[in-house]
């Protein structure tokens, strides 16, 4: 099985809806509050950074297009700074407890 690493940086106000829509397709995800600037800069903030949330998902390759489509449709906005989505290859996936190779659908 081939797995991919999906990273999305989105506005905090759409996180709940993204979680709900991804629920049936994703077994687990990590969500982190992040600050930064990119194509859009918040000139009203002292440090020019905006607050977003980062979603990280390890997914089977066959599921990735649906996950990306769901995030894009749900988080889409015409407002600058709506976010980004990236898909990266995964070389290894290991259980910290056992040190063994693993995949997200393992019961370990």
N, C-alpha and C positions, 0 to 999 in steps of 0.2 A: 504494500500500500504506500502511496505517496501522499505526504502531508505538506501543507503550506502554512505560512505564518501571515495572518491578516492583521494589519494595524490600521486603525481609523482614528483620526483626530477630528472631533465634532464639537458643536456648540453644546453646552451643558443642558440647555432647555429642550433638546430633542433626545437626550439619552434614554429617558424612560420609554418613549415610543419605540426607539431602536431596540431596546431590550425586549419589549413585548413582541415585536415583529420577528426578532431573531430566535426567540424562545424555542419554537418547535424544531429549528434547524441546527441549533448550536448546543452542545452539551455543557460547555463552560466557557467563560471569558473573564478576563481581568479588566478592571476599569480603574484608571488613575486620573486624578486632577493634574493638569499640566498648564504651564504658562509659556508663552512664547510669541514670536512675531514671524511673519513670512510675507506672503504677497499682500496681506492686509495688515496695517499697523494702526493701533488705537491711539490716535494723537491726543485724545482726552486723558489718557492715563499718564502718570508721571514717568513710568519706565517704558512706555510705548508697547507694552505687551498686552495680550488678550488672554483670558482664561478659557480653556477648553477642557474636554475630557478625552483621554486616550483609551481606546478599546483594543485589546489584544486577544486574538483567537487562533488556536491551533486547529486546523480543519483538514479533513480529507479533501484531496484535490477535486474530487467530483462535486463537493459542496461549495467550493469557493466562489464560483460565479453567482450562485444564488445568494450567498452571504453578502458579497460586494453589491449586487443589485439591490438587495433589501436596505443596506446602509445608505446607498446613494439615493434611493427613492425617498426614504424616510427623512434623511438629514438635509436633503436638497433645499437650497434657498438662493434667492437672487441677491442676498445681502453678502458683501465681501467678507471673507473670513469664515465661510461656512464649514471649511474643513478639508481634509484630504483622506485618501484611502490608498494603502500600499499592500502589495502581496509579495512575499519573499519566499524563496525555497527554504526548506528545512533539511539540514544535513543529518542531524541526530536528535533523538528525543529520549531522555533518560529519566528513570526513577531515582530520586535522590536517596531514598531509603535503601534500595537494593543495589543501585548502580547498574541495573540491567536496562537494556534497550526496551523501549515501551512506546505504545501509541495511545492516544487519548481514549480509545474504547476499551483498553485493558481494565481489568478489575483490581489492579494492584493499588 
